[in-house]
Amino acid sequence: MGYSMNGNCNPSGETLQSNHRCDGLEKRIKGVLSGLERSSTDFDLSSGPERDSSVQLKPASVLIGIMTFDEKAQVVLTKRSSRLARHPGQIALPGGRQERRDADVVAAALREAKEEIGLPTAHVRVLGKMPQHETITGFAITPVVALIYKPFEIRVEASEVDEVFTVPFDCLVRRANYQVQSRQWKGQQRAYYTIPYGPYYIWGATARIFFSLAEGWERCLA
């Protein structure tokens, strides 16, 4: 797992440490989550045609796992395998489609995190969920926010993940670190959020989810 602090992501300047760092972070995150009401979509920044409403969205979830056992809180991210048919090589949060065996979206996110990176469920304390994010590919993703309060051995599922790395939490919750870029997709110009971090290009649904969290975080500080 990489812990590089190099990159274009600037920290907020807030120090999350001392004996009560974890408790204070947990309380603040819960407060932020309670204030998040508006769902987001991949279409938020684009003026082109929206999703066909007749197509049923597929439920999925991702885990925003915040490691609190280091000097600075870090969020775990993955680089998807270059061999995957969908989104190869892209930066993502651990997660995937909800399956019948999953009790709910939280269970799905925890299962996927265990399968993809070997994260034991016993090392995780779930704090809550963010509103759904609708993707351009037809998924309704529920971000599950949790603290990872114990170190664990990374065990990568090689068929799905090429790399596991971390980004400082305080970089991700600062809106000034985000950029809006665009590209052609199926004949339409699509705009999307990005947040560069060192060699990693975080964009699309993952960046949009983080941007929603950053909006809530800054409202909470105001």
Secondary structure as the mmCIF struct_conf table of DSSP 4:
data_model
#
loop_
_struct_conf.conf_type_id
_struct_conf.id
_struct_conf.beg_label_comp_id
_struct_conf.beg_label_asym_id
_struct_conf.beg_label_seq_id
_struct_conf.end_label_comp_id
_struct_conf.end_label_asym_id
_struct_conf.end_label_seq_id
STRN STRN1 GLY A 2 GLY A 2
BEND BEND1 GLY A 7 ASN A 8
HELX_LH_PP_P HELX_LH_PP_P1 CYS A 9 PRO A 11
BEND BEND2 GLY A 13 GLY A 13
BEND BEND3 SER A 18 SER A 18
TURN_TY1_P TURN_TY1_P1 ASN A 19 HIS A 20
HELX_RH_AL_P HELX_RH_AL_P1 ARG A 21 GLY A 35
STRN STRN2 SER A 40 THR A 41
TURN_TY1_P TURN_TY1_P2 ASP A 42 LEU A 45
BEND BEND4 GLY A 48 GLY A 48
TURN_TY1_P TURN_TY1_P3 SER A 53 SER A 54
BEND BEND5 VAL A 55 VAL A 55
HELX_LH_PP_P HELX_LH_PP_P2 GLN A 56 LEU A 57
STRN STRN3 LYS A 58 MET A 67
BEND BEND6 PHE A 69 LYS A 72
STRN STRN4 GLN A 74 ARG A 80
TURN_TY1_P TURN_TY1_P4 SER A 82 ARG A 83
BEND BEND7 ALA A 85 HIS A 87
TURN_TY1_P TURN_TY1_P5 PRO A 88 GLY A 89
STRN STRN5 ILE A 91 ALA A 92
BEND BEND8 PRO A 94 PRO A 94
STRN STRN6 GLY A 95 ARG A 97
TURN_TY1_P TURN_TY1_P6 ARG A 100 ARG A 101
BEND BEND9 ALA A 103 ASP A 104
HELX_RH_AL_P HELX_RH_AL_P2 VAL A 105 ILE A 117
HELX_RH_3T_P HELX_RH_3T_P1 THR A 121 HIS A 123
STRN STRN7 VAL A 124 LYS A 129
HELX_LH_PP_P HELX_LH_PP_P3 MET A 130 GLN A 132
STRN STRN8 HIS A 133 GLU A 134
TURN_TY1_P TURN_TY1_P7 ILE A 136 THR A 137
BEND BEND10 GLY A 138 GLY A 138
STRN STRN9 PHE A 139 ILE A 148
BEND BEND11 LYS A 150 LYS A 150
TURN_TY1_P TURN_TY1_P8 ALA A 158 GLU A 160
STRN STRN10 VAL A 161 PRO A 168
HELX_RH_AL_P HELX_RH_AL_P3 PHE A 169 LEU A 172
TURN_TY1_P TURN_TY1_P9 VAL A 173 VAL A 173
HELX_RH_3T_P HELX_RH_3T_P2 ARG A 175 ASN A 177
STRN STRN11 GLN A 179 TRP A 185
TURN_TY1_P TURN_TY1_P10 LYS A 186 GLY A 187
STRN STRN12 GLN A 188 TYR A 197
TURN_TY1_P TURN_TY1_P11 GLY A 198 PRO A 199
STRN STRN13 TYR A 200 TRP A 203
HELX_RH_AL_P HELX_RH_AL_P4 GLY A 204 LEU A 221
#
